[in-house]
Amino acid sequence: MKKLIVIALAGMALQAQAANPHKDVLKGPFATGSEVTTQCLTCHEEQATDMMKTSHWTWELEQKLPDRTVLRGKKNSINNFCVSISSNEPRCTSCHAGYGWKDSNFDFKDKTKVDCLVCHDTTGTYVKDPAGAGEPMAKLDLAKIAQNVGEPVRDNCGSCHFYGGGGDAVKHGDLDSSMAYPDKATDVHMDSDGNNFQCQNCHTTEKHQISGNAMGVSPGGIDHIGCENCHESAPHSNKKLNTHTATVACQTCHIPFFAKNEPTKMHWDWSTAGDDKPETVDKYGKHTYQKKKGDFVWEKMVKPQYAWYNGTANAYMAGDKMDPKVVTKLTYPMGDINDAKAKIYPFKVHTGKQIYDKKLNIFITPKTYGKGGYWSEFDWNLAAKLGMEANPTMLEKGIKYSGEYDFAATEMWWRINHMVSPKEQALNCNDCHNKGTRLDWQALGYQGDPMKNKQGPKHKQP
């Protein structure tokens, strides 16, 4: 009996060793993240090469917009949160899957700059420096972290995607810290006591290419994922409900609210930054005014806005002309009632007011972080000049700051896909029809509720 126990323990030890071979290979100590990656490359150079072909590394993707083909991504898009990464790299690239992206001279061909740990840490101790150009925080036990790498879990993805835009729940609305270990009411798929899906259950991955594109950053991205990847196109026992699937996206009924647990930012007004007035917080404890950033509006349990979406979108690109008298849509879905490919989808629409060049009528990419940045000097002219001089797109187009600025209204559309509610909490017929007010029928191209206005416009069927 004793002999059998010894044999069993030996077998378990061999299994543990086989399951975690990194403890024998990655001895350390490691002073930097790049030192860890250098060791990783001795066995995983091919994986690093694959990683460097992804938009998680390049932060850009060739995309077809309705009127042009562009290279677009976090690297060069303009948003109405922190506006742009140009000249602000050390702060913004803390979410890049690499090390040392301090300015536009970053070497995207250097494999040792790939951050393996941010996606593969299983200790829960790996943290990047918030203003360190992607480098890990000092005094981390990088050897221990490297020796315990494994498949990504929600926390790995969430370390960036839950905190995009500068804080918890700021940007997406349907991705925040509550999604790390959500309950069923928050998300039926990721329910930690239920289905317990990890991100890659839906965002399937091959050679580090992760399926799915965020419309806000990649409006022309075609690598879509959807409910139909797992569910039938006619999933309901009720035939009437199944007829809706030609016109209404699953998310529209099954995500009645987003920002269920953490409030999300819905409005950011940069024009009030610099005012010498008290900094204030709302009932959620979130700032509603900060001198260096301006005014904010936060909301919780938010009803989405709804629009037709055919899988394509359009976007404002750096250097495009804008009209300060109208609201500029920085990203927005394409499709309408006459588009057979379009369905009604839910969106978070983030509104803002941001700096533009009064003479050129283009949006400015200001320097906010670091020496000379607005957060240090509270000088918009200086921030505009430095930011435009550091922007590769502006330099390529020969665009220089004119010296005159003002602020203009913008909106940015983000498609809602997460925080799927239990079916019992899905929208019912009367939320939209009869006296229901969930949908703005006229904005969608109908004369009114199509159940009552049967002679009015109808969605073109596929």
Secondary structure as GFF3:
##gff-version 3
##sequence-region A 1 462
A	DSSP	alpha_helix	2	19	.	.	.	ID=ss1
A	DSSP	alpha_helix	22	25	.	.	.	ID=ss2
A	DSSP	alpha_helix	33	51	.	.	.	ID=ss3
A	DSSP	alpha_helix	55	58	.	.	.	ID=ss4
A	DSSP	beta_strand	61	65	.	.	.	ID=ss5
A	DSSP	beta_strand	68	72	.	.	.	ID=ss6
A	DSSP	alpha_helix	89	92	.	.	.	ID=ss7
A	DSSP	three_ten_helix	93	95	.	.	.	ID=ss8
A	DSSP	three_ten_helix	111	113	.	.	.	ID=ss9
A	DSSP	alpha_helix	117	120	.	.	.	ID=ss10
A	DSSP	alpha_helix	142	146	.	.	.	ID=ss11
A	DSSP	alpha_helix	154	161	.	.	.	ID=ss12
A	DSSP	three_ten_helix	177	179	.	.	.	ID=ss13
A	DSSP	alpha_helix	199	202	.	.	.	ID=ss14
A	DSSP	beta_strand	205	206	.	.	.	ID=ss15
A	DSSP	beta_strand	209	210	.	.	.	ID=ss16
A	DSSP	three_ten_helix	227	229	.	.	.	ID=ss17
A	DSSP	alpha_helix	239	244	.	.	.	ID=ss18
A	DSSP	alpha_helix	250	254	.	.	.	ID=ss19
A	DSSP	beta_strand	264	269	.	.	.	ID=ss20
A	DSSP	three_ten_helix	270	272	.	.	.	ID=ss21
A	DSSP	beta_strand	280	281	.	.	.	ID=ss22
A	DSSP	beta_strand	287	290	.	.	.	ID=ss23
A	DSSP	beta_strand	294	299	.	.	.	ID=ss24
A	DSSP	beta_strand	305	309	.	.	.	ID=ss25
A	DSSP	beta_strand	313	315	.	.	.	ID=ss26
A	DSSP	beta_strand	328	333	.	.	.	ID=ss27
A	DSSP	beta_strand	343	357	.	.	.	ID=ss28
A	DSSP	beta_strand	362	363	.	.	.	ID=ss29
A	DSSP	alpha_helix	374	377	.	.	.	ID=ss30
A	DSSP	alpha_helix	380	389	.	.	.	ID=ss31
A	DSSP	alpha_helix	392	397	.	.	.	ID=ss32
A	DSSP	beta_strand	405	415	.	.	.	ID=ss33
A	DSSP	three_ten_helix	423	425	.	.	.	ID=ss34
A	DSSP	alpha_helix	429	432	.	.	.	ID=ss35
###
